[in-house]
Structures are given as C-alpha cells and as structure tokens.
Amino acid sequence: MEGDIGEISYFYVWEGVGVRKSVRFFLMRATGGDVSQHDHEMEEVRWFPLDEAPATASYRSEREVLEKAAAALRSG
C-alpha cells in the first residue's frame, strides 16, 4: 500500500508565539536518494526496522501513525 496514512496536530510555542501545526503522513516507496540530504526542519532522518519504528516515536500520535504504516505494509 502507498498513500495517506493519517494526520496529527499539535501546539507549541516558538519565540513567544503559539503555533498550531498539522502534519500529514504518507506511506511512500523509496526509490533512491540520501537521507542525509534533508531540509532544515528535521534534525535527523534515518531508517528503522519495521518492528522497531513505533518504539522510537516520542508521542502517542506518532506511534499510532507508525503502527498504521506497519499494519498497511504487512497486509499489502
């Protein structure tokens, strides 16, 4: 399966201003490239084994998206 696997929203404060952010996740197929060539918004980008990925998430909403991706990959 490849496609939309969900959205999470959260709130944080940046330089004294409240910011609401929504992030939509997509399950995609890797076709090449180098994960070290990511943009400034990410501190780190790396691959994880499918069964280990949910445990690496900092927040429940992120774990839920990773669990949904794992389920889609196992069934698809």
N, CA, C and O atoms as CSV, one atom per row, in Angstrom:
chain,resi,resn,atom,element,x,y,z
A,1,MET,N,N,0.839,-1.187,0.000
A,1,MET,CA,C,0.000,0.000,0.000
A,1,MET,C,C,0.879,1.243,0.000
A,1,MET,O,O,1.909,1.287,0.673
A,2,GLU,N,N,0.481,2.206,-0.726
A,2,GLU,CA,C,1.123,3.514,-0.698
A,2,GLU,C,C,0.009,4.544,-0.671
A,2,GLU,O,O,-0.969,4.429,-1.410
A,3,GLY,N,N,0.156,5.549,0.178
A,3,GLY,CA,C,-0.864,6.582,0.240
A,3,GLY,C,C,-0.923,7.253,1.591
A,3,GLY,O,O,-0.027,7.099,2.421
A,4,ASP,N,N,-1.981,7.991,1.795
A,4,ASP,CA,C,-2.206,8.776,3.011
A,4,ASP,C,C,-2.420,7.843,4.196
A,4,ASP,O,O,-3.260,6.945,4.132
A,5,ILE,N,N,-1.671,8.045,5.278
A,5,ILE,CA,C,-1.843,7.191,6.462
A,5,ILE,C,C,-2.209,7.988,7.714
A,5,ILE,O,O,-2.153,7.456,8.823
A,6,GLY,N,N,-2.576,9.233,7.548
A,6,GLY,CA,C,-3.084,9.961,8.696
A,6,GLY,C,C,-2.478,11.334,8.909
A,6,GLY,O,O,-1.545,11.751,8.223
A,7,GLU,N,N,-3.046,12.015,9.885
A,7,GLU,CA,C,-2.632,13.370,10.218
A,7,GLU,C,C,-2.596,13.515,11.726
A,7,GLU,O,O,-3.436,12.959,12.433
A,8,ILE,N,N,-1.621,14.262,12.216
A,8,ILE,CA,C,-1.597,14.623,13.627
A,8,ILE,C,C,-1.504,16.140,13.721
A,8,ILE,O,O,-0.956,16.791,12.831
A,9,SER,N,N,-2.038,16.698,14.793
A,9,SER,CA,C,-1.963,18.134,15.044
A,9,SER,C,C,-1.435,18.337,16.448
A,9,SER,O,O,-1.720,17.559,17.359
A,10,TYR,N,N,-0.669,19.385,16.605
A,10,TYR,CA,C,-0.164,19.713,17.932
A,10,TYR,C,C,0.092,21.208,18.024
A,10,TYR,O,O,0.069,21.926,17.025
A,11,PHE,N,N,0.335,21.655,19.245
A,11,PHE,CA,C,0.522,23.064,19.543
A,11,PHE,C,C,1.873,23.233,20.223
A,11,PHE,O,O,2.247,22.426,21.073
A,12,TYR,N,N,2.602,24.275,19.852
A,12,TYR,CA,C,3.862,24.591,20.537
A,12,TYR,C,C,4.056,26.104,20.514
A,12,TYR,O,O,3.350,26.824,19.807
A,13,VAL,N,N,5.020,26.570,21.294
A,13,VAL,CA,C,5.334,27.994,21.352
A,13,VAL,C,C,6.699,28.207,20.722
A,13,VAL,O,O,7.672,27.546,21.085
A,14,TRP,N,N,6.763,29.145,19.766
A,14,TRP,CA,C,8.006,29.485,19.091
A,14,TRP,C,C,8.245,30.979,19.223
A,14,TRP,O,O,7.469,31.791,18.718
A,15,GLU,N,N,9.316,31.332,19.901
A,15,GLU,CA,C,9.666,32.730,20.132
A,15,GLU,C,C,8.490,33.514,20.710
A,15,GLU,O,O,8.199,34.629,20.279
A,16,GLY,N,N,7.819,32.910,21.693
A,16,GLY,CA,C,6.726,33.565,22.390
A,16,GLY,C,C,5.386,33.551,21.681
A,16,GLY,O,O,4.417,34.118,22.184
A,17,VAL,N,N,5.315,32.920,20.535
A,17,VAL,CA,C,4.076,32.879,19.756
A,17,VAL,C,C,3.558,31.444,19.708
A,17,VAL,O,O,4.301,30.515,19.392
A,18,GLY,N,N,2.277,31.278,20.026
A,18,GLY,CA,C,1.664,29.958,19.946
A,18,GLY,C,C,1.455,29.534,18.496
A,18,GLY,O,O,0.962,30.308,17.675
A,19,VAL,N,N,1.835,28.301,18.196
A,19,VAL,CA,C,1.728,27.787,16.828
A,19,VAL,C,C,0.981,26.458,16.864
A,19,VAL,O,O,1.327,25.568,17.641
A,20,ARG,N,N,-0.025,26.328,16.037
A,20,ARG,CA,C,-0.703,25.046,15.857
A,20,ARG,C,C,-0.186,24.458,14.549
A,20,ARG,O,O,-0.209,25.117,13.510
A,21,LYS,N,N,0.274,23.233,14.609
A,21,LYS,CA,C,0.843,22.602,13.431
A,21,LYS,C,C,0.120,21.298,13.146
A,21,LYS,O,O,-0.168,20.526,14.060
A,22,SER,N,N,-0.167,21.057,11.892
A,22,SER,CA,C,-0.733,19.790,11.434
A,22,SER,C,C,0.259,19.139,10.503
A,22,SER,O,O,0.858,19.800,9.654
A,23,VAL,N,N,0.433,17.832,10.664
A,23,VAL,CA,C,1.370,17.081,9.829
A,23,VAL,C,C,0.623,15.900,9.234
A,23,VAL,O,O,0.039,15.101,9.966
A,24,ARG,N,N,0.636,15.785,7.923
A,24,ARG,CA,C,0.006,14.661,7.229
A,24,ARG,C,C,1.107,13.691,6.830
A,24,ARG,O,O,2.161,14.094,6.339
A,25,PHE,N,N,0.845,12.403,7.049
A,25,PHE,CA,C,1.824,11.359,6.779
A,25,PHE,C,C,1.408,10.548,5.562
A,25,PHE,O,O,0.227,10.266,5.358
A,26,PHE,N,N,2.391,10.181,4.762
A,26,PHE,CA,C,2.163,9.363,3.579
A,26,PHE,C,C,3.118,8.175,3.604
A,26,PHE,O,O,4.297,8.314,3.929
A,27,LEU,N,N,2.601,7.032,3.264
A,27,LEU,CA,C,3.427,5.844,3.099
A,27,LEU,C,C,3.912,5.863,1.654
A,27,LEU,O,O,3.113,5.855,0.717
A,28,MET,N,N,5.232,5.889,1.488
A,28,MET,CA,C,5.790,6.019,0.146
A,28,MET,C,C,6.872,4.960,-0.074
A,28,MET,O,O,7.411,4.396,0.878
A,29,ARG,N,N,7.164,4.713,-1.297
A,29,ARG,CA,C,8.192,3.745,-1.680
A,29,ARG,C,C,9.507,4.492,-1.932
A,29,ARG,O,O,9.550,5.464,-2.686
A,30,ALA,N,N,10.567,4.021,-1.290
A,30,ALA,CA,C,11.890,4.614,-1.518
A,30,ALA,C,C,12.383,4.233,-2.907
A,30,ALA,O,O,12.300,3.072,-3.308
A,31,THR,N,N,12.890,5.205,-3.629
A,31,THR,CA,C,13.408,4.938,-4.977
A,31,THR,C,C,14.866,5.358,-5.108
A,31,THR,O,O,15.444,5.276,-6.192
A,32,GLY,N,N,15.456,5.805,-4.014
A,32,GLY,CA,C,16.850,6.229,-4.050
A,32,GLY,C,C,17.042,7.473,-3.228
A,32,GLY,O,O,16.140,7.902,-2.509
A,33,GLY,N,N,18.198,8.042,-3.333
A,33,GLY,CA,C,18.482,9.264,-2.598
A,33,GLY,C,C,19.289,8.997,-1.345
A,33,GLY,O,O,19.683,7.866,-1.064
A,34,ASP,N,N,19.522,10.048,-0.611
A,34,ASP,CA,C,20.363,10.007,0.573
A,34,ASP,C,C,19.630,10.719,1.705
A,34,ASP,O,O,19.348,11.912,1.596
A,35,VAL,N,N,19.316,10.012,2.786
A,35,VAL,CA,C,18.547,10.619,3.868
A,35,VAL,C,C,19.302,11.748,4.562
A,35,VAL,O,O,18.694,12.534,5.289
A,36,SER,N,N,20.609,11.844,4.355
A,36,SER,CA,C,21.358,12.952,4.956
A,36,SER,C,C,21.081,14.274,4.244
A,36,SER,O,O,21.453,15.335,4.746
A,37,GLN,N,N,20.440,14.222,3.090
A,37,GLN,CA,C,20.137,15.422,2.305
A,37,GLN,C,C,18.739,15.946,2.608
A,37,GLN,O,O,17.985,16.276,1.693
A,38,HIS,N,N,18.389,16.025,3.896
A,38,HIS,CA,C,17.057,16.505,4.289
A,38,HIS,C,C,17.068,18.010,4.527
A,38,HIS,O,O,18.128,18.633,4.599
A,39,ASP,N,N,15.868,18.586,4.647
A,39,ASP,CA,C,15.770,20.031,4.836
A,39,ASP,C,C,16.030,20.426,6.290
A,39,ASP,O,O,16.210,19.568,7.153
A,40,HIS,N,N,16.047,21.714,6.544
A,40,HIS,CA,C,16.381,22.258,7.856
A,40,HIS,C,C,15.335,21.963,8.928
A,40,HIS,O,O,15.629,22.080,10.118
A,41,GLU,N,N,14.132,21.587,8.536
A,41,GLU,CA,C,13.069,21.371,9.513
A,41,GLU,C,C,13.275,20.090,10.328
A,41,GLU,O,O,12.726,19.959,11.421
A,42,MET,N,N,14.037,19.176,9.819
A,42,MET,CA,C,14.304,17.911,10.510
A,42,MET,C,C,15.702,17.930,11.112
A,42,MET,O,O,16.665,18.335,10.462
A,43,GLU,N,N,15.800,17.486,12.365
A,43,GLU,CA,C,17.120,17.382,12.991
A,43,GLU,C,C,17.867,16.140,12.507
A,43,GLU,O,O,19.086,16.154,12.337
A,44,GLU,N,N,17.104,15.066,12.291
A,44,GLU,CA,C,17.715,13.802,11.903
A,44,GLU,C,C,16.726,13.002,11.069
A,44,GLU,O,O,15.523,13.025,11.330
A,45,VAL,N,N,17.229,12.304,10.080
A,45,VAL,CA,C,16.412,11.419,9.250
A,45,VAL,C,C,17.159,10.095,9.155
A,45,VAL,O,O,18.342,10.064,8.815
A,46,ARG,N,N,16.453,8.988,9.459
A,46,ARG,CA,C,17.093,7.681,9.344
A,46,ARG,C,C,16.057,6.583,9.189
A,46,ARG,O,O,14.876,6.774,9.480
A,47,TRP,N,N,16.520,5.430,8.727
A,47,TRP,CA,C,15.673,4.256,8.538
A,47,TRP,C,C,15.624,3.444,9.828
A,47,TRP,O,O,16.590,3.412,10.590
A,48,PHE,N,N,14.475,2.781,10.067
A,48,PHE,CA,C,14.308,1.878,11.197
A,48,PHE,C,C,13.702,0.573,10.702
A,48,PHE,O,O,12.910,0.581,9.760
A,49,PRO,N,N,14.060,-0.543,11.320
A,49,PRO,CA,C,13.341,-1.784,11.014
A,49,PRO,C,C,11.859,-1.602,11.362
A,49,PRO,O,O,11.522,-0.934,12.340
A,50,LEU,N,N,10.997,-2.189,10.570
A,50,LEU,CA,C,9.559,-2.009,10.715
A,50,LEU,C,C,9.067,-2.257,12.142
A,50,LEU,O,O,8.270,-1.473,12.658
A,51,ASP,N,N,9.515,-3.309,12.777
A,51,ASP,CA,C,9.031,-3.628,14.117
A,51,ASP,C,C,9.582,-2.705,15.199
A,51,ASP,O,O,9.013,-2.638,16.288
A,52,GLU,N,N,10.667,-1.999,14.929
A,52,GLU,CA,C,11.264,-1.106,15.922
A,52,GLU,C,C,10.779,0.339,15.805
A,52,GLU,O,O,10.877,1.100,16.768
A,53,ALA,N,N,10.267,0.719,14.665
A,53,ALA,CA,C,9.924,2.120,14.411
A,53,ALA,C,C,8.937,2.712,15.423
A,53,ALA,O,O,9.197,3.810,15.915
A,54,PRO,N,N,7.811,2.050,15.768
A,54,PRO,CA,C,6.885,2.679,16.716
A,54,PRO,C,C,7.517,3.003,18.075
A,54,PRO,O,O,7.150,3.999,18.698
A,55,ALA,N,N,8.438,2.197,18.532
A,55,ALA,CA,C,9.073,2.433,19.835
A,55,ALA,C,C,9.990,3.655,19.817
A,55,ALA,O,O,10.357,4.159,20.878
A,56,THR,N,N,10.362,4.135,18.646
A,56,THR,CA,C,11.251,5.295,18.552
A,56,THR,C,C,10.493,6.616,18.619
A,56,THR,O,O,11.103,7.669,18.804
A,57,ALA,N,N,9.180,6.571,18.471
A,57,ALA,CA,C,8.379,7.798,18.452
A,57,ALA,C,C,8.289,8.414,19.839
A,57,ALA,O,O,8.182,7.701,20.837
A,58,SER,N,N,8.332,9.726,19.899
A,58,SER,CA,C,8.264,10.441,21.170
A,58,SER,C,C,6.834,10.597,21.685
A,58,SER,O,O,6.620,10.714,22.891
A,59,TYR,N,N,5.867,10.598,20.789
A,59,TYR,CA,C,4.487,10.880,21.170
A,59,TYR,C,C,3.546,9.774,20.699
A,59,TYR,O,O,3.788,9.114,19.689
A,60,ARG,N,N,2.465,9.590,21.463
A,60,ARG,CA,C,1.485,8.547,21.143
A,60,ARG,C,C,0.930,8.705,19.731
A,60,ARG,O,O,0.779,7.718,19.010
A,61,SER,N,N,0.627,9.932,19.336
A,61,SER,CA,C,0.054,10.150,17.999
A,61,SER,C,C,1.027,9.719,16.900
A,61,SER,O,O,0.605,9.202,15.866
A,62,GLU,N,N,2.319,9.930,17.119
A,62,GLU,CA,C,3.315,9.481,16.152
A,62,GLU,C,C,3.398,7.958,16.126
A,62,GLU,O,O,3.502,7.358,15.057
A,63,ARG,N,N,3.353,7.331,17.306
A,63,ARG,CA,C,3.375,5.863,17.371
A,63,ARG,C,C,2.183,5.282,16.628
A,63,ARG,O,O,2.315,4.284,15.919
A,64,GLU,N,N,1.021,5.904,16.787
A,64,GLU,CA,C,-0.181,5.404,16.114
A,64,GLU,C,C,-0.026,5.456,14.588
A,64,GLU,O,O,-0.455,4.534,13.894
A,65,VAL,N,N,0.575,6.511,14.068
A,65,VAL,CA,C,0.793,6.609,12.624
A,65,VAL,C,C,1.775,5.528,12.169
A,65,VAL,O,O,1.567,4.896,11.133
A,66,LEU,N,N,2.842,5.316,12.939
A,66,LEU,CA,C,3.816,4.282,12.584
A,66,LEU,C,C,3.201,2.884,12.660
A,66,LEU,O,O,3.497,2.029,11.824
A,67,GLU,N,N,2.355,2.651,13.652
A,67,GLU,CA,C,1.673,1.357,13.750
A,67,GLU,C,C,0.737,1.151,12.568
A,67,GLU,O,O,0.623,0.038,12.055
A,68,LYS,N,N,0.070,2.206,12.134
A,68,LYS,CA,C,-0.812,2.124,10.963
A,68,LYS,C,C,0.003,1.819,9.712
A,68,LYS,O,O,-0.424,1.019,8.879
A,69,ALA,N,N,1.162,2.440,9.567
A,69,ALA,CA,C,2.029,2.163,8.417
A,69,ALA,C,C,2.498,0.712,8.441
A,69,ALA,O,O,2.498,0.042,7.408
A,70,ALA,N,N,2.897,0.224,9.614
A,70,ALA,CA,C,3.362,-1.174,9.730
A,70,ALA,C,C,2.245,-2.142,9.366
A,70,ALA,O,O,2.484,-3.128,8.669
A,71,ALA,N,N,1.031,-1.873,9.828
A,71,ALA,CA,C,-0.100,-2.745,9.517
A,71,ALA,C,C,-0.372,-2.755,8.009
A,71,ALA,O,O,-0.646,-3.806,7.429
A,72,ALA,N,N,-0.295,-1.576,7.378
A,72,ALA,CA,C,-0.530,-1.490,5.930
A,72,ALA,C,C,0.535,-2.264,5.159
A,72,ALA,O,O,0.230,-2.936,4.173
A,73,LEU,N,N,1.785,-2.169,5.609
A,73,LEU,CA,C,2.861,-2.886,4.923
A,73,LEU,C,C,2.736,-4.393,5.101
A,73,LEU,O,O,3.037,-5.151,4.178
A,74,ARG,N,N,2.300,-4.831,6.260
A,74,ARG,CA,C,2.149,-6.274,6.497
A,74,ARG,C,C,0.989,-6.857,5.681
A,74,ARG,O,O,1.057,-7.998,5.224
A,75,SER,N,N,-0.073,-6.066,5.503
A,75,SER,CA,C,-1.250,-6.583,4.804
A,75,SER,C,C,-1.174,-6.386,3.292
A,75,SER,O,O,-1.901,-7.032,2.537
A,76,GLY,N,N,-0.302,-5.505,2.865
A,76,GLY,CA,C,-0.280,-5.153,1.450
A,76,GLY,C,C,0.743,-5.849,0.683
A,76,GLY,O,O,0.861,-5.636,-0.524
